Amino acid sequence: MTYTAEELLEAARSVAENAYAPYSRFRVGAVAVGEDGNLYQGVNVENAAYPSGVCAEASAISAAATAGVRKIEAVAVACIDATREDQTYPCGQCRQRLNEFRVSTVIVPGRDGGPRVHSFDELLPFGFRLGD
């Protein structure tokens, strides 16, 4: 099944509503498209014992891996926070996690609210892989 960048970004925004972010109120949602064509959702989960929370991307990757997915085609990331809706990019650790699953496309909200599509190599040009 094929999804548009707009559909994936909207799905990420929608799932961000479920984030557990009582401390920062910075709710992030991620949607990963597995090689099987299915969508795997994740949200950030904060913890009082900072920094033991989980990023939304890590949560979505875990859902995909649990289902047996070993390659992620694309991931969309969005947040719900009145001050930071635009351009919510994966953190460095999540970029490396996405690299492990050979993601090819990352979608984030652009300044106009529409999707901003990047090749993964733009975000992490020299990431570590299994052979490294």
Backbone bond lengths (Angstrom), bond angles and torsions (degrees), N, CA, C in turn:
res aa  C-N    CA-C-N  psi(-1)  N-CA   C-N-CA  omega(-1)  CA-C   N-CA-C  phi
1 M - - - 1.441 - - 1.524 109.31 -
2 T 1.311 116.83 138.38 1.456 122.51 -178.65 1.526 110.06 -106.60
3 Y 1.316 115.29 137.69 1.455 121.56 179.50 1.518 108.95 -120.18
4 T 1.327 117.19 146.63 1.460 120.43 174.75 1.522 108.89 -82.77
5 A 1.325 115.27 161.69 1.463 120.21 176.73 1.527 110.17 -60.31
6 E 1.324 116.96 -37.48 1.464 121.19 179.48 1.528 111.01 -63.57
7 E 1.341 116.39 -43.52 1.472 120.35 -179.96 1.522 111.21 -64.19
8 L 1.324 117.11 -41.33 1.463 120.36 -179.36 1.528 111.19 -68.10
9 L 1.325 116.62 -41.03 1.456 119.96 178.72 1.526 110.73 -64.40
10 E 1.316 116.98 -41.13 1.470 120.65 177.99 1.531 110.59 -64.71
11 A 1.318 117.63 -39.01 1.466 120.87 177.80 1.527 110.37 -63.98
12 A 1.338 117.61 -38.86 1.463 121.10 178.11 1.523 110.64 -65.93
13 R 1.317 116.72 -42.20 1.475 120.24 177.42 1.529 110.62 -62.28
14 S 1.308 115.62 -41.80 1.464 120.63 -178.17 1.522 111.88 -63.81
15 V 1.324 116.78 -47.01 1.461 119.62 -177.84 1.533 111.21 -70.56
16 A 1.340 117.80 -23.80 1.471 120.35 178.22 1.523 111.44 -59.16
17 E 1.317 116.74 -24.07 1.473 120.51 176.58 1.533 111.59 -57.79
18 N 1.332 116.75 -26.20 1.470 121.67 -176.82 1.526 113.14 -90.31
19 A 1.307 117.83 -1.12 1.472 120.59 -177.96 1.528 110.63 -59.99
20 Y 1.324 114.83 149.37 1.462 121.04 176.23 1.529 106.55 -105.25
21 A 1.322 115.69 95.16 1.464 120.60 -174.97 1.526 110.92 -135.16
22 P 1.344 117.60 60.56 1.463 119.74 -176.38 1.528 113.60 -70.65
23 Y 1.322 118.50 -16.97 1.458 121.27 -176.00 1.526 111.72 -93.07
24 S 1.313 117.14 -50.51 1.462 120.84 -177.10 1.524 113.29 -92.90
25 R 1.325 116.40 -22.90 1.468 122.52 -172.37 1.532 111.41 62.19
26 F 1.313 116.90 14.74 1.472 124.16 179.40 1.525 107.06 -95.84
27 R 1.326 115.68 90.66 1.465 121.42 -174.76 1.520 109.99 -91.64
28 V 1.312 115.35 123.23 1.460 121.55 -176.90 1.521 109.57 -119.53
29 G 1.316 115.21 139.32 1.455 121.96 175.28 1.521 109.34 -123.51
30 A 1.314 116.15 147.35 1.467 121.63 177.04 1.513 108.50 -136.54
31 V 1.307 115.17 143.94 1.459 122.24 175.83 1.518 107.34 -129.44
32 A 1.326 115.40 123.83 1.467 121.41 178.51 1.520 109.03 -108.65
33 V 1.315 115.65 136.60 1.461 121.36 175.28 1.518 106.97 -98.97
34 G 1.324 116.25 112.19 1.457 121.00 -179.82 1.517 111.74 -75.96
35 E 1.320 115.54 163.53 1.464 120.52 177.55 1.525 111.38 -60.37
36 D 1.334 116.45 -18.26 1.465 121.42 177.85 1.528 112.08 -83.68
37 G 1.344 117.45 -2.48 1.456 121.88 179.63 1.514 114.35 87.31
38 N 1.312 117.43 -6.46 1.463 120.93 179.34 1.519 111.34 -82.00
39 L 1.332 114.93 155.52 1.456 121.51 176.03 1.522 109.62 -96.53
40 Y 1.322 115.43 137.44 1.464 122.19 177.52 1.521 107.16 -123.49
41 Q 1.322 115.83 122.89 1.454 121.52 -174.96 1.514 111.49 -100.53
42 G 1.325 114.91 153.00 1.450 120.77 175.11 1.518 110.01 -152.74
43 V 1.318 116.14 155.62 1.461 122.51 176.76 1.525 108.89 -134.64
44 N 1.339 115.21 160.06 1.456 117.60 174.00 1.526 109.14 -76.06
45 V 1.327 114.73 146.30 1.463 121.92 -179.45 1.526 106.45 -131.04
46 E 1.324 116.31 107.85 1.458 120.74 -179.35 1.523 110.78 -82.32
47 N 1.329 115.17 166.18 1.455 121.61 -178.20 1.517 108.28 -147.54
48 A 1.313 116.96 141.09 1.463 121.02 178.97 1.523 111.60 -61.22
49 A 1.319 117.00 -26.14 1.460 121.26 177.55 1.532 108.35 -89.10
50 Y 1.347 115.17 64.74 1.462 121.34 -179.16 1.517 109.48 -56.31
51 P 1.289 121.33 136.04 1.455 130.97 11.45 1.525 113.44 -105.43
52 S 1.283 119.50 43.55 1.464 119.79 -176.81 1.521 114.20 -87.44
53 G 1.309 117.22 22.60 1.458 120.69 174.81 1.520 111.62 -77.61
54 V 1.327 115.40 179.27 1.462 121.78 -178.95 1.525 108.14 -127.14
55 C 1.315 116.51 133.31 1.465 121.54 176.75 1.528 109.90 -74.51
56 A 1.321 116.09 154.59 1.464 121.47 178.87 1.529 111.40 -60.43
57 E 1.323 116.89 -40.44 1.466 120.31 -179.98 1.522 110.93 -63.28
58 A 1.339 116.66 -42.41 1.465 120.62 178.53 1.521 110.40 -63.40
59 S 1.315 116.11 -37.90 1.457 121.23 178.56 1.530 111.12 -64.99
60 A 1.324 117.51 -43.69 1.472 121.35 178.60 1.524 110.99 -66.62
61 I 1.324 116.72 -40.50 1.469 120.49 178.00 1.526 110.08 -62.55
62 S 1.319 116.73 -41.81 1.463 120.32 178.80 1.521 111.45 -62.40
63 A 1.333 116.64 -40.79 1.471 120.12 177.98 1.529 110.08 -62.35
64 A 1.328 116.51 -43.05 1.464 120.36 179.50 1.526 110.81 -65.22
65 A 1.325 116.62 -45.73 1.466 120.35 -179.24 1.530 111.06 -63.15
66 T 1.327 116.69 -38.11 1.461 120.76 178.18 1.523 110.99 -61.02
67 A 1.330 116.49 -32.56 1.471 121.75 178.66 1.531 112.36 -82.98
68 G 1.328 116.91 -0.67 1.460 120.57 178.15 1.514 115.19 95.77
69 V 1.322 117.55 3.59 1.465 121.41 179.64 1.523 109.86 -71.41
70 R 1.311 116.64 135.87 1.460 121.91 178.75 1.524 112.31 -123.11
71 K 1.326 116.77 -1.20 1.465 121.42 174.03 1.519 108.22 -142.02
72 I 1.321 114.91 130.90 1.457 121.81 177.92 1.521 107.20 -109.12
73 E 1.326 115.60 124.38 1.466 120.65 -178.31 1.522 112.11 -74.40
74 A 1.325 116.82 -45.45 1.466 121.64 -176.16 1.511 109.34 -151.30
75 V 1.315 115.69 157.43 1.458 121.49 173.62 1.522 108.29 -138.88
76 A 1.327 115.56 138.80 1.466 121.97 174.39 1.517 107.79 -115.94
77 V 1.325 116.10 138.60 1.462 122.02 -177.66 1.524 108.61 -131.12
78 A 1.329 116.67 132.99 1.458 120.86 177.11 1.520 109.19 -148.26
79 C 1.322 115.40 154.82 1.462 119.51 178.29 1.517 110.10 -123.28
80 I 1.319 113.59 160.36 1.460 121.09 172.72 1.520 105.83 -116.95
81 D 1.300 115.26 102.15 1.459 122.32 179.13 1.519 104.37 -161.87
82 A 1.292 117.15 121.27 1.467 120.88 -173.24 1.518 112.74 -56.31
83 T 1.317 117.48 -25.30 1.463 119.25 -176.51 1.524 113.65 -96.36
84 R 1.353 119.17 -11.93 1.461 119.11 -172.03 1.520 113.71 -139.05
85 E 1.309 119.24 36.25 1.467 121.03 -178.70 1.521 112.43 -65.32
86 D 1.323 117.49 -32.39 1.461 118.43 -175.19 1.534 111.66 -82.93
87 Q 1.286 115.04 145.70 1.457 124.88 170.55 1.530 115.02 48.71
88 T 1.298 115.82 63.08 1.457 121.76 174.37 1.519 107.99 -91.01
89 Y 1.304 117.14 99.93 1.458 121.82 -177.42 1.525 111.27 -94.55
90 P 1.332 117.53 152.81 1.466 120.30 174.41 1.527 110.81 -61.91
91 C 1.318 115.78 144.10 1.464 120.96 176.32 1.539 109.56 -70.54
92 G 1.301 116.65 173.78 1.463 121.33 -178.75 1.523 113.23 -60.45
93 Q 1.324 117.24 -43.51 1.468 119.55 179.53 1.520 110.67 -63.00
94 C 1.329 116.78 -41.48 1.469 119.61 -179.17 1.524 111.22 -70.39
95 R 1.324 117.84 -31.99 1.462 119.54 175.40 1.527 109.60 -61.32
96 Q 1.316 116.52 -41.95 1.462 119.20 177.84 1.526 110.88 -67.67
97 R 1.328 117.69 -38.50 1.471 120.26 175.94 1.527 110.82 -60.48
98 L 1.329 116.81 -44.83 1.462 121.15 178.44 1.525 110.92 -63.46
99 N 1.311 116.29 -37.34 1.462 121.05 177.69 1.527 110.97 -60.97
100 E 1.311 116.14 -38.57 1.474 121.16 179.65 1.528 111.03 -59.13
101 F 1.334 116.28 -32.15 1.463 120.90 -178.88 1.530 111.79 -101.28
102 R 1.322 116.38 17.81 1.467 124.93 171.82 1.528 113.76 54.46
103 V 1.318 116.29 38.91 1.471 119.89 178.53 1.530 108.94 -60.13
104 S 1.313 116.69 144.53 1.462 119.35 -179.71 1.527 112.98 -108.84
105 T 1.341 118.01 -25.79 1.462 121.16 -175.04 1.523 110.92 -135.23
106 V 1.330 116.03 137.09 1.462 122.51 175.86 1.528 107.59 -122.48
107 I 1.323 115.20 131.57 1.465 121.89 -178.24 1.522 108.66 -119.45
108 V 1.320 116.41 127.47 1.463 122.78 177.50 1.527 107.98 -132.63
109 P 1.336 117.98 163.25 1.465 119.21 175.88 1.529 110.08 -70.26
110 G 1.310 116.38 135.26 1.454 120.93 172.88 1.518 109.63 -84.10
111 R 1.293 116.66 175.53 1.472 120.75 -179.64 1.520 112.50 -60.26
112 D 1.334 117.09 -26.53 1.462 120.87 179.30 1.524 112.69 -88.08
113 G 1.339 117.23 1.05 1.460 121.53 179.86 1.509 113.52 92.27
114 G 1.325 116.61 -19.53 1.462 120.18 177.44 1.515 110.94 -78.25
115 P 1.328 116.79 173.76 1.460 119.30 -177.22 1.526 113.01 -72.60
116 R 1.293 114.96 141.47 1.458 122.84 171.33 1.526 105.30 -114.72
117 V 1.312 117.39 117.25 1.458 122.77 -173.15 1.526 109.73 -105.30
118 H 1.336 115.34 129.53 1.466 121.53 178.98 1.523 109.60 -125.02
119 S 1.317 115.58 146.87 1.466 117.98 166.38 1.525 105.14 -74.34
120 F 1.318 116.40 149.47 1.458 118.46 -177.72 1.522 111.46 -62.71
121 D 1.319 117.18 -35.38 1.465 120.22 -178.81 1.521 112.76 -61.56
122 E 1.338 117.91 -23.62 1.462 120.22 174.49 1.525 111.04 -65.38
123 L 1.334 116.57 -34.39 1.462 121.03 -175.19 1.523 113.54 -88.60
124 L 1.319 117.13 -28.43 1.469 120.79 179.74 1.529 108.48 -146.85
125 P 1.339 116.78 79.72 1.469 119.38 -172.29 1.527 115.03 -67.03
126 F 1.308 119.81 -25.06 1.459 120.57 -175.95 1.531 111.27 -132.06
127 G 1.334 116.67 48.10 1.461 120.60 179.86 1.516 112.54 -69.73
128 F 1.315 116.11 158.60 1.460 122.36 178.24 1.529 110.10 -80.21
129 R 1.311 116.88 141.15 1.470 122.96 175.97 1.531 108.42 -127.36
130 L 1.317 115.13 173.23 1.459 121.20 -176.07 1.532 112.40 -51.40
131 G 1.310 117.72 -43.29 1.463 121.36 -178.86 1.515 114.66 -68.07
132 D 1.335 116.63 -14.54 1.469 119.93 -177.81 1.514 111.42 -81.67
